Structures are given as structure tokens and as C-alpha cells.
Amino acid sequence: METRQFGQTDMQVSVLGFGGSEIRGHSLADVERLLGSALDAGLNVIDTGECYGDSEELIGKAVATRRDEYHLFTKCGHNRGEDLPDYPEWDPRLLEASIDRSLRRLRTDHVDLLQLHTCDLDVLRKGDVIKVLEKAKREGKTRYIGYSGSNENGRYAIRTGVFDALQLSVNIADQQGIDFTIPMAIERNMGIIAKRPIANAAWLIPDLPKSAYGYPYFERLQTLKYDFLQSGAATSIATALRFTLSVPGVDTAIVGTAHPERYVQNADMLAVGNLSDDEYQAIRALWEERADQHWAVQE
């Protein structure tokens, strides 16, 4: 699988990464098969978060013995669980406790990237939470620190100059960041992680409820009307994923799934490489023509 230089870090990351949100509540045996097949397919990025239920714990149990085969990313900030101190959300003491808990769950003494998980702009500006991540970096609990979030929050995080990486939504239905945020991250040579890279495949779910996570994308795609979405599931998903990985600056795309065979299929989709420039620009042109200027990047 293709790898790319991850910003100014010493990491070469696979273009396809594993998103740990979807495995919560699954059996350890299923997660062992899933992550084993993903690593065997050449994937070397595992991204999770402390608020993803038992995801961190499952990852720690499933692949701790293969720790030298992948870069481990997690997020902190939306703390869950009775085993944490009863401090207000975003209290630095609570954040520190949750970072230590993540390391215990993941069965490691450090992660490769610790990301602040989409906090309000006021929290960012106060600066206390950033100091917690910087402290964790100094203490060797993480090699690098990042911010997961978009829009003005993400742009402020970039401007601080302290983060090594940025994670944001980038896909065929979410392109505002391509124009307004990613160029800022590129200028600072940050590693860039694309989340929701296939727009939750919302076009393949005609009865998607309005409460669903991907419903905003379903609505947007009714306006964008890309012809390739009518080409069948495999082709349309491959085109959408290759579009995201064709965006200048994107280093890895995080895909979540609970199906063990899916990562081999996704790896095969990417074997042909990026979209041609004509294909990429055609999708960008339709976005410029049809997108509502008020469509913010989805958090």
C-alpha cells in the first residue's frame, strides 16, 4: 500500500488508515480478525478515541503484540466513564487522567499521535488543554500532538503553531476545508488526516433517517448529483475514496468498518492510485458550481 510522509514527523503513513469508532461493542475475536487483516493488507495507521466506547481496550487486546507494525493515534477530550475523576469537561486534570487511561487501555506506554478532540473555540483560546497535550509530549506519553476538528476551530489550532497534525472531514460532500483550512496546514507542514473520506457512503442508503450521522451528506449529494454515484457501490465508493486521497496535502484517510474483509477490498480499490487530474477537477468543479456556500465542514 502507498505510504506518504506525515508532515514534519518521522512517520511514513499508509494512505488508508483504520478508524476505531465502528468496532465498539464487537467481540475481541472479530476485532482481532479485522485488525489482523488490515495490518496484513499494508495498513499502518490505527486511529481511535477515548470516547469510542471500548474501542481503545479492544485495540490494545487485539494488536498490542504487533505494536511495531503500526502508528497508533488516539484522541482525548470527550471523557466518558465512571473510572475518571468528577471534574468538569475540559478540566486539565480530567484530560490528564483520561490520557493515562487511554495508555492503559491501549496497553502501551506511548501513542504516536495524541489529538485534542473537537473542543469549542473558547476552550482552545484559553490554552489550558493545549498545555496538557504539550506536557504529555514532554513526558513521552505521545510522540506528537494534533487537533481533530474543522472550520474556525481547526484554523485557530493551526495558527497556534503547536500542533503536528490536523484531522478533519474531507470528502465529495465536504470540500470547504480543501479551500479554507488544508492550505493553512500545508503551509505549516502539518500531517493531515482525512476523516469521513467516503461521506459515510450516504448515497447508498436511500432510507437514511434524518437523525443518522451521515444524513447531512445524503442531503448535500441530492444537490451535487455526481454522475459516478450511479455506477454501483464498488465503483462509486472507490471513486469517492480516491478523490479524498487526491486532495493535495492529505496524507491518510481514516475508514471505519467492523467487517474483516473490507480493508482488503479498500486496499485493492486504491491500487490504481489517485484520480486523474481531469477526474479530480471535474468533481471539484461540480462542488464549486452546486454547493451551498454555507455548508460548513462536518465535525
C-alpha positions in Angstrom: 0.0 0.0 0.0 1.2 3.5 -0.8 2.7 5.5 2.1 3.1 9.2 2.4 5.3 11.4 4.6 3.2 12.6 7.5 4.0 16.3 7.8 7.2 17.1 9.7 7.1 13.9 11.7 9.3 10.9 11.2 6.3 8.8 10.2 5.5 7.3 6.8 1.8 6.6 6.9 -0.3 4.3 4.8 -2.9 6.2 2.7 -5.6 4.0 4.2 -6.0 4.1 8.0 -8.2 2.3 10.4 -10.9 4.3 12.2 -11.7 2.7 15.6 -15.2 4.1 16.2 -17.1 1.3 14.4 -15.6 -1.6 16.5 -17.1 -0.6 19.8 -19.3 -3.3 21.3 -17.8 -6.0 19.0 -16.2 -9.2 20.2 -12.4 -9.4 20.7 -12.2 -12.3 18.2 -13.9 -10.1 15.5 -11.5 -7.2 16.2 -8.5 -9.5 16.1 -9.6 -10.7 12.6 -10.4 -7.2 11.4 -7.2 -5.5 12.5 -5.1 -8.6 11.6 -6.4 -8.4 8.0 -5.9 -4.7 7.9 -2.3 -4.9 9.0 -1.6 -7.8 6.7 -3.0 -5.6 3.8 -0.4 -3.0 4.5 -2.3 -0.5 6.7 -0.1 1.0 9.3 -2.3 3.7 10.9 -4.8 2.9 13.7 -6.9 5.9 14.9 -9.2 5.8 17.8 -10.5 7.9 20.7 -11.2 7.7 24.4 -14.9 8.4 23.9 -15.4 5.5 21.4 -16.7 3.1 24.0 -14.4 0.0 24.4 -12.5 0.7 21.1 -9.2 1.5 22.8 -9.4 -1.5 25.0 -10.2 -3.8 22.1 -7.4 -2.4 20.1 -5.0 -2.9 23.0 -6.0 -6.5 23.4 -6.1 -7.3 19.7 -2.8 -6.0 18.4 -0.6 -5.0 21.3 1.8 -7.8 20.2 2.1 -6.2 16.8 2.8 -2.7 18.1 5.9 -2.1 15.9 3.8 -2.6 12.8 1.5 0.4 13.1 1.3 4.1 14.2 -1.1 4.5 17.0 -3.3 7.6 17.1 -5.9 8.4 19.7 -8.0 11.4 20.8 -8.8 13.0 24.1 -11.3 15.5 25.4 -14.8 14.0 25.4 -14.3 12.0 28.5 -16.6 9.1 29.4 -16.6 6.6 32.2 -17.1 6.3 35.9 -13.4 5.5 36.4 -12.4 9.1 35.8 -12.3 12.0 38.4 -15.5 14.0 38.7 -14.1 17.2 37.2 -16.0 19.5 34.6 -15.5 18.7 31.0 -12.2 20.1 29.6 -10.7 20.5 33.0 -7.0 19.9 32.6 -7.0 17.4 35.5 -9.7 15.3 33.8 -7.8 15.5 30.5 -4.6 14.2 32.1 -6.4 11.3 33.8 -8.1 10.3 30.5 -4.8 10.3 28.7 -3.3 7.9 31.2 -6.4 5.7 31.0 -6.0 5.6 27.2 -2.5 4.3 27.5 -3.6 1.6 30.0 -6.4 0.6 27.7 -4.2 0.5 24.6 -1.5 -1.5 26.5 1.3 0.8 25.6 3.5 3.4 27.3 3.0 5.9 24.5 1.0 6.7 21.4 2.4 8.2 18.2 -0.2 11.0 17.9 -2.4 12.4 20.7 -5.2 14.6 19.3 -7.4 17.1 21.0 -10.9 16.1 20.1 -13.0 18.9 18.7 -13.4 21.4 21.5 -15.0 24.8 21.5 -13.0 27.8 20.2 -13.2 29.4 23.7 -11.6 26.3 25.2 -8.8 26.4 22.7 -8.2 30.1 23.2 -7.9 29.7 26.9 -5.0 27.4 26.2 -5.1 25.0 29.3 -6.0 21.9 27.2 -3.2 22.6 24.8 -0.7 22.7 27.7 -1.9 19.3 28.8 -1.0 17.8 25.4 2.3 19.6 25.3 3.1 18.2 28.8 2.1 14.7 27.6 4.6 15.1 24.7 7.4 16.2 27.0 6.7 13.3 29.3 7.0 10.8 26.4 3.3 9.7 26.6 2.9 10.8 23.0 5.5 11.4 20.2 3.4 14.1 18.5 0.2 16.1 19.2 -2.7 17.1 16.9 -6.1 18.7 16.7 -9.2 16.9 15.4 -11.7 19.5 14.2 -12.7 21.8 11.4 -13.9 25.3 10.5 -12.7 28.2 12.7 -11.7 25.8 15.5 -9.3 24.0 13.2 -7.9 27.1 11.7 -7.2 28.6 15.1 -5.5 25.3 16.1 -3.3 25.6 13.1 -2.4 29.2 13.9 -1.2 28.3 17.3 1.8 26.6 15.7 2.0 23.9 18.4 0.2 21.0 16.7 2.0 18.5 14.5 -1.2 17.2 12.7 -4.8 18.1 11.8 -7.7 15.7 11.4 -10.8 17.0 9.6 -13.7 15.8 7.4 -12.8 15.7 3.7 -14.9 14.0 1.0 -17.0 14.5 -2.1 -19.8 16.2 0.0 -17.4 18.1 2.4 -14.9 20.2 0.5 -14.9 23.5 2.2 -11.8 22.5 4.1 -9.9 22.0 0.8 -10.2 25.7 0.2 -10.1 27.3 3.6 -8.2 25.0 6.1 -6.0 22.5 4.4 -3.8 25.1 2.7 -3.0 26.6 6.1 -2.0 23.2 7.4 0.2 22.6 4.3 1.9 25.9 4.8 2.9 24.8 8.3 3.9 21.3 7.1 1.4 19.5 9.3 0.3 15.9 8.9 -3.2 15.8 7.5 -5.7 13.1 8.3 -9.0 12.9 6.4 -11.9 11.5 8.4 -15.3 10.5 6.8 -13.5 10.1 3.5 -16.4 8.4 1.7 -19.1 10.7 3.1 -20.5 7.8 5.1 -21.5 6.2 1.8 -24.7 8.1 2.3 -25.8 7.8 -1.3 -26.1 4.1 -0.9 -28.7 4.3 1.9 -31.9 5.7 0.4 -33.9 5.4 3.7 -31.3 7.0 5.8 -33.0 8.6 8.8 -32.6 12.3 9.5 -31.0 11.5 12.9 -28.2 9.5 11.2 -24.6 10.7 11.4 -24.3 10.8 7.6 -27.7 12.4 6.8 -26.2 15.9 6.1 -24.1 14.2 3.4 -27.2 12.4 2.0 -28.9 15.8 1.6 -25.9 17.5 0.0 -25.5 14.7 -2.5 -29.1 15.3 -3.7 -27.9 18.7 -4.8 -24.4 17.8 -6.0 -25.7 15.0 -8.3 -22.4 13.4 -9.2 -22.9 11.0 -12.2 -20.4 8.5 -10.8 -22.7 7.8 -7.8 -24.9 5.9 -10.2 -22.1 3.5 -11.2 -22.7 0.9 -8.5 -21.5 0.6 -4.9 -17.9 -0.7 -5.6 -17.1 1.9 -8.3 -18.7 4.8 -6.6 -17.0 4.1 -3.2 -13.7 3.7 -5.0 -14.1 7.0 -6.8 -15.1 8.8 -3.6 -12.2 7.4 -1.6 -9.7 8.1 -4.4 -11.0 11.7 -4.6 -10.2 12.3 -0.9 -6.7 10.8 -1.3 -6.2 13.0 -4.4 -6.7 16.2 -2.3 -3.3 18.0 -2.1 -1.9 17.7 1.4 -4.0 14.7 2.6 -1.6 12.0 4.0 -4.0 9.3 5.2 -7.8 8.6 5.1 -9.4 7.0 8.1 -12.1 4.5 7.3 -14.1 2.8 9.9 -15.7 -0.6 9.5 -16.5 -3.7 11.5 -16.2 -6.1 8.5 -12.9 -8.0 8.4 -12.9 -8.3 4.6 -13.5 -4.6 4.0 -9.9 -3.5 4.4 -8.5 -5.9 1.8 -11.3 -4.6 -0.6 -10.4 -1.0 0.2 -6.7 -1.6 -0.3 -7.5 -3.2 -3.7 -9.6 -0.1 -4.6 -6.6 2.1 -4.1 -4.1 0.0 -6.0 -4.7 2.1 -9.2 -3.7 5.3 -7.3 -5.2 8.8 -7.3 -7.8 10.1 -9.7 -6.5 11.7 -12.8 -6.3 15.4 -12.7 -9.3 15.7 -15.1 -11.4 13.4 -12.8 -10.4 15.3 -9.7 -11.1 18.7 -11.2 -14.5 17.6 -12.5 -15.6 16.8 -9.0 -14.2 20.0 -7.7 -15.9 22.0 -10.5 -19.3 20.5 -9.6 -18.8 21.4 -6.0 -17.9 25.0 -6.9 -21.0 25.2 -9.1 -23.6 23.5 -6.9 -22.5 23.6 -3.3 -24.2 25.9 -0.8 -21.6 28.4 0.5 -23.0 27.9 4.0 -22.2 24.2 4.1 -19.6 24.1 6.9 -17.3 21.2 7.3 -19.0 18.4 9.4 -17.3 17.8 12.8 
